[in-house]
Amino acid sequence: MKILVINAGSSSLKYQLIDMDGEHVLAKGNCERIGVGGLITHSTADGKKIKIEREFPSHKEAFLAVIEMLTTGEGKVINDMKEISAIGHRVLHGSEVYKVSTKITDKVIEDIAAFKDLGPLHNPPQAVAMKACQEVFGKDTPMVAVFDTSFHQTMPEKAYIFGIPYEYYEKYHIRRYGFHGTSHRYVSMRYGQLKGKVEGTKIVTCHLGNGSSITAIKDGKCMDTSMGFTPLDGIIMGTRSGGVDPSVLTFIAEKENISPSEMSDLLNKKSGFLGISGLSSDARDLVNAAHEGHHRAKLACDIVRYQIKKYIGSYAAAMGGLDAVIFTGGIGENSGELREEVCEGLEFMGIELDKELNDSIHGEEKLISTGKTEVWVIPTNEELLIARDTKEIIEQ
């Protein structure tokens, strides 16, 4: 069975074609600049790489280009689009309605579009992409929606309700939702496979990249997570502020005469690593600059590592213990320096990092500790999890 996995944005369409017999990627690529030009990059498992400029007036033309790439020319990996058994779509927000992955119907697409207030940048274009996908592949090709928020729907009420008048939760569904759920679910499931059990486990998963979140997982279920109503909450990120005293926002707004939309832009696009360092939103740039004596770059590095450490400690307290810390995501998988500094001082929790092993690991699955509480690097694979969910649902 071959499954096409789609991650659509307002101007992009990322894809992977996965052969579920062996779970290996046949081809992957990205259609960029949809609506404002067009560029498709495509690569195959045997190393072929293709880049073509082409106009994509809409997502429909992008899907047509994907089919062309997969079935013809140098990047061909299948003979016909009919070889694609199903399509799995990554969706940002399922509100409180979609607690698990769901087969896509017209009603599901309408709901995803209707959640635009909760996911204004992602949900509307993802709904548009689903409709375009139906046009190109036909409604007979089953599609499945896999929601970033669904894994976190097991959080207890005490973890997801904010300290504001309860009526706003009732009226507007304002609560902690959490994001990166597909990644947190994948690495926690992989840990369960490695240990041969899920029940009785208490782990903290750290998805660290340009966007980052940390999740407490007990018995395979999310108990709490750092991102909140939006992906802005939690630790500092590439350009996002993370959690901030709300009074800071009103203070700045009054002093600078900033509108709500301008404040949102400041917090989402001008803060975090970039805002603190004044240098870059890329953690690699900050590490290099910190080594050269750049104070604010080092400060940004120190802040994020301190915050991660605090979340690990608080989540261990919330779960009543800790069996493992898992690092994943671009930074989590590749920065031995970050992992070392986060774990430093946590020996009282049974965390003892193997420094030599930690320094040697870059994007590999490995146990990197010797203490009672394990520390793992487990590369995430959200596309594979989406494909697995899709296969499971269409076979029901």
LOFITI-671300 format. One line per field, with one value per residue (C-alpha): chain; x, y, z. Coordinates in steps of 0.25 Angstrom, whole numbers. Layout:
// residues N
kolfi <- A | ...
x <- X | ...
y <- Y | ...
z <- Z | ...
This chain:
// residues 396
kolfi <- A | A | A | A | A | A | A | A | A | A | A | A | A | A | A | A | A | A | A | A | A | A | A | A | A | A | A | A | A | A | A | A | A | A | A | A | A | A | A | A | A | A | A | A | A | A | A | A | A | A | A | A | A | A | A | A | A | A | A | A | A | A | A | A | A | A | A | A | A | A | A | A | A | A | A | A | A | A | A | A | A | A | A | A | A | A | A | A | A | A | A | A | A | A | A | A | A | A | A | A | A | A | A | A | A | A | A | A | A | A | A | A | A | A | A | A | A | A | A | A | A | A | A | A | A | A | A | A | A | A | A | A | A | A | A | A | A | A | A | A | A | A | A | A | A | A | A | A | A | A | A | A | A | A | A | A | A | A | A | A | A | A | A | A | A | A | A | A | A | A | A | A | A | A | A | A | A | A | A | A | A | A | A | A | A | A | A | A | A | A | A | A | A | A | A | A | A | A | A | A | A | A | A | A | A | A | A | A | A | A | A | A | A | A | A | A | A | A | A | A | A | A | A | A | A | A | A | A | A | A | A | A | A | A | A | A | A | A | A | A | A | A | A | A | A | A | A | A | A | A | A | A | A | A | A | A | A | A | A | A | A | A | A | A | A | A | A | A | A | A | A | A | A | A | A | A | A | A | A | A | A | A | A | A | A | A | A | A | A | A | A | A | A | A | A | A | A | A | A | A | A | A | A | A | A | A | A | A | A | A | A | A | A | A | A | A | A | A | A | A | A | A | A | A | A | A | A | A | A | A | A | A | A | A | A | A | A | A | A | A | A | A | A | A | A | A | A | A | A | A | A | A | A | A | A | A | A | A | A | A | A | A | A | A | A | A | A | A | A | A | A | A | A | A | A | A | A | A | A | A | A | A | A | A | A | A | A | A | A | A | A | A | A | A | A | A
x <- 0 | 5 | 1 | 3 | 5 | 2 | 6 | -1 | 1 | -4 | 7 | 13 | 10 | 20 | 18 | 24 | 20 | 22 | 21 | 15 | 21 | 34 | 30 | 40 | 39 | 39 | 39 | 37 | 37 | 31 | 23 | 26 | 21 | 7 | -1 | 11 | 19 | 24 | 35 | 35 | 46 | 46 | 55 | 54 | 59 | 70 | 76 | 70 | 67 | 59 | 56 | 46 | 40 | 26 | 13 | 4 | -8 | -15 | -13 | -20 | -8 | 2 | -5 | -5 | 10 | 12 | 5 | 13 | 26 | 23 | 18 | 27 | 41 | 54 | 47 | 36 | 34 | 20 | 13 | 0 | -7 | -17 | -5 | -7 | -17 | -20 | -15 | -12 | -13 | -6 | -16 | -12 | -25 | -36 | -42 | -49 | -56 | -46 | -39 | -33 | -29 | -42 | -46 | -48 | -63 | -68 | -73 | -59 | -54 | -64 | -61 | -46 | -49 | -58 | -47 | -40 | -41 | -32 | -23 | -24 | -10 | -12 | -26 | -32 | -21 | -21 | -36 | -34 | -23 | -33 | -43 | -32 | -28 | -42 | -43 | -30 | -31 | -46 | -54 | -53 | -38 | -39 | -33 | -30 | -28 | -17 | -18 | -6 | -15 | -22 | -11 | -12 | -27 | -25 | -20 | -28 | -37 | -27 | -16 | -23 | -32 | -26 | -28 | -38 | -53 | -59 | -69 | -58 | -55 | -70 | -72 | -59 | -53 | -41 | -32 | -18 | -18 | -4 | 3 | 14 | 5 | 8 | 23 | 21 | 12 | 22 | 34 | 26 | 21 | 35 | 40 | 29 | 34 | 48 | 44 | 34 | 23 | 14 | 6 | 14 | 23 | 26 | 33 | 36 | 37 | 45 | 42 | 52 | 53 | 50 | 37 | 38 | 29 | 31 | 20 | 18 | 13 | 8 | 4 | 5 | -4 | -2 | -3 | 2 | 9 | 16 | 9 | -5 | -16 | -7 | 8 | 13 | 13 | 24 | 39 | 45 | 47 | 53 | 44 | 33 | 34 | 29 | 21 | 21 | 14 | 2 | 4 | 17 | 8 | -2 | 10 | 17 | 4 | 1 | 16 | 18 | 3 | 3 | -10 | -14 | -9 | 4 | 6 | 3 | 14 | 24 | 22 | 21 | 32 | 41 | 43 | 50 | 64 | 64 | 58 | 67 | 80 | 77 | 85 | 78 | 66 | 75 | 80 | 92 | 96 | 94 | 103 | 114 | 113 | 112 | 125 | 131 | 127 | 114 | 107 | 92 | 94 | 99 | 88 | 77 | 84 | 84 | 70 | 64 | 73 | 68 | 54 | 55 | 61 | 49 | 39 | 46 | 46 | 32 | 26 | 33 | 26 | 13 | 14 | 20 | 33 | 41 | 46 | 52 | 55 | 54 | 60 | 55 | 53 | 64 | 71 | 68 | 73 | 86 | 91 | 99 | 103 | 88 | 85 | 97 | 94 | 79 | 83 | 94 | 89 | 78 | 86 | 77 | 66 | 75 | 79 | 94 | 98 | 109 | 116 | 125 | 113 | 104 | 115 | 115 | 100 | 94 | 80 | 82 | 73 | 81 | 81 | 91 | 91 | 95 | 87 | 73 | 66 | 68 | 72 | 69 | 70 | 59 | 57 | 43 | 36 | 22 | 20 | 21 | 11 | 1 | 3 | 1 | -12 | -17 | -14 | -21 | -34 | -36 | -34 | -45
y <- 0 | 14 | 26 | 41 | 50 | 64 | 76 | 89 | 103 | 116 | 116 | 103 | 88 | 78 | 63 | 49 | 36 | 25 | 10 | 4 | -10 | -7 | 7 | 14 | 27 | 26 | 41 | 54 | 69 | 83 | 92 | 106 | 120 | 115 | 127 | 136 | 128 | 114 | 105 | 89 | 82 | 66 | 55 | 40 | 30 | 26 | 40 | 47 | 62 | 71 | 85 | 92 | 106 | 105 | 114 | 109 | 119 | 110 | 97 | 89 | 92 | 88 | 75 | 72 | 75 | 65 | 54 | 58 | 57 | 44 | 37 | 43 | 47 | 45 | 46 | 35 | 25 | 19 | 17 | 23 | 31 | 20 | 13 | 23 | 16 | 28 | 42 | 46 | 61 | 68 | 78 | 88 | 90 | 80 | 89 | 80 | 73 | 64 | 56 | 45 | 45 | 45 | 40 | 53 | 56 | 69 | 72 | 70 | 80 | 90 | 88 | 90 | 103 | 107 | 106 | 118 | 126 | 116 | 114 | 126 | 123 | 108 | 103 | 111 | 107 | 93 | 92 | 98 | 88 | 77 | 82 | 83 | 69 | 64 | 71 | 64 | 50 | 49 | 46 | 31 | 33 | 32 | 44 | 45 | 57 | 56 | 67 | 73 | 76 | 63 | 56 | 66 | 64 | 55 | 66 | 67 | 80 | 85 | 86 | 92 | 103 | 117 | 126 | 135 | 136 | 122 | 128 | 131 | 116 | 113 | 124 | 124 | 110 | 118 | 107 | 100 | 92 | 89 | 86 | 77 | 66 | 57 | 58 | 56 | 44 | 38 | 38 | 34 | 22 | 19 | 19 | 10 | 0 | 1 | -2 | -12 | -5 | 8 | 6 | 11 | 20 | 35 | 42 | 57 | 59 | 71 | 75 | 86 | 93 | 107 | 104 | 96 | 90 | 80 | 70 | 61 | 47 | 37 | 23 | 28 | 39 | 54 | 60 | 74 | 82 | 95 | 101 | 107 | 113 | 116 | 111 | 124 | 119 | 111 | 113 | 123 | 119 | 124 | 137 | 134 | 139 | 127 | 130 | 145 | 152 | 158 | 171 | 173 | 173 | 183 | 192 | 191 | 193 | 206 | 211 | 208 | 210 | 196 | 190 | 175 | 171 | 178 | 172 | 158 | 161 | 165 | 153 | 143 | 148 | 158 | 151 | 139 | 136 | 147 | 157 | 154 | 153 | 163 | 154 | 142 | 133 | 121 | 113 | 109 | 124 | 127 | 116 | 120 | 134 | 131 | 123 | 136 | 144 | 150 | 153 | 153 | 141 | 134 | 139 | 134 | 120 | 121 | 125 | 114 | 103 | 108 | 108 | 94 | 89 | 96 | 89 | 75 | 77 | 82 | 71 | 61 | 67 | 67 | 52 | 48 | 43 | 42 | 30 | 37 | 50 | 49 | 60 | 61 | 72 | 79 | 85 | 73 | 63 | 70 | 79 | 71 | 84 | 88 | 74 | 74 | 88 | 84 | 71 | 78 | 79 | 68 | 57 | 58 | 53 | 41 | 47 | 44 | 48 | 40 | 52 | 45 | 38 | 50 | 58 | 48 | 47 | 55 | 51 | 36 | 28 | 26 | 24 | 35 | 33 | 24 | 28 | 22 | 33 | 30 | 41 | 38 | 44 | 39 | 45 | 49 | 44 | 51 | 47 | 33 | 34 | 41 | 30 | 19 | 26 | 27 | 13 | 8 | 17 | 13 | -2 | -1
z <- 0 | -4 | 4 | 0 | 12 | 10 | 19 | 12 | 16 | 9 | -1 | 0 | -1 | 4 | 1 | 3 | -3 | 6 | 3 | 15 | 12 | 19 | 23 | 14 | 6 | -9 | -12 | -5 | -9 | -8 | -16 | -13 | -16 | -19 | -24 | -26 | -35 | -34 | -31 | -29 | -23 | -23 | -19 | -19 | -10 | -20 | -19 | -31 | -29 | -38 | -37 | -47 | -47 | -51 | -48 | -37 | -38 | -27 | -19 | -30 | -40 | -29 | -27 | -42 | -42 | -31 | -39 | -51 | -43 | -37 | -50 | -61 | -64 | -56 | -43 | -46 | -35 | -39 | -52 | -49 | -38 | -36 | -29 | -17 | -8 | 1 | 5 | 19 | 22 | 34 | 40 | 51 | 59 | 62 | 73 | 84 | 73 | 67 | 78 | 68 | 54 | 45 | 31 | 23 | 18 | 13 | 27 | 33 | 23 | 27 | 41 | 39 | 31 | 43 | 53 | 46 | 59 | 66 | 54 | 45 | 38 | 36 | 36 | 24 | 14 | 19 | 16 | 3 | 0 | 3 | -6 | -17 | -14 | -16 | -29 | -34 | -28 | -28 | -16 | -17 | -12 | 3 | 11 | 26 | 35 | 46 | 55 | 63 | 75 | 76 | 84 | 95 | 97 | 108 | 117 | 130 | 132 | 142 | 132 | 120 | 127 | 128 | 140 | 133 | 134 | 131 | 122 | 111 | 111 | 109 | 99 | 91 | 94 | 100 | 107 | 105 | 93 | 91 | 77 | 71 | 76 | 64 | 68 | 83 | 80 | 70 | 79 | 92 | 84 | 79 | 94 | 97 | 86 | 91 | 105 | 102 | 110 | 111 | 124 | 136 | 128 | 131 | 121 | 116 | 101 | 97 | 82 | 79 | 66 | 61 | 68 | 81 | 91 | 103 | 107 | 120 | 116 | 126 | 122 | 107 | 109 | 110 | 123 | 120 | 109 | 108 | 96 | 100 | 92 | 81 | 78 | 84 | 99 | 106 | 104 | 95 | 80 | 67 | 66 | 77 | 91 | 98 | 111 | 116 | 127 | 120 | 127 | 119 | 106 | 111 | 116 | 103 | 95 | 103 | 102 | 88 | 83 | 77 | 72 | 75 | 61 | 63 | 76 | 71 | 60 | 70 | 79 | 67 | 58 | 65 | 78 | 84 | 79 | 69 | 79 | 90 | 82 | 71 | 62 | 57 | 59 | 56 | 68 | 61 | 58 | 73 | 78 | 68 | 72 | 87 | 86 | 80 | 92 | 87 | 100 | 95 | 87 | 99 | 107 | 97 | 98 | 113 | 114 | 106 | 113 | 126 | 122 | 117 | 130 | 138 | 130 | 132 | 147 | 148 | 139 | 147 | 159 | 152 | 148 | 162 | 155 | 143 | 135 | 123 | 115 | 100 | 91 | 77 | 66 | 58 | 71 | 80 | 71 | 67 | 78 | 88 | 95 | 98 | 103 | 112 | 118 | 120 | 127 | 136 | 150 | 149 | 155 | 167 | 158 | 153 | 140 | 137 | 123 | 116 | 111 | 100 | 94 | 95 | 87 | 76 | 74 | 62 | 58 | 62 | 71 | 84 | 99 | 103 | 119 | 129 | 141 | 146 | 138 | 124 | 113 | 99 | 85 | 77 | 63 | 60 | 48 | 47 | 32 | 36 | 47 | 38 | 28 | 39 | 44 | 30 | 27 | 40 | 37 | 23 | 26 | 37
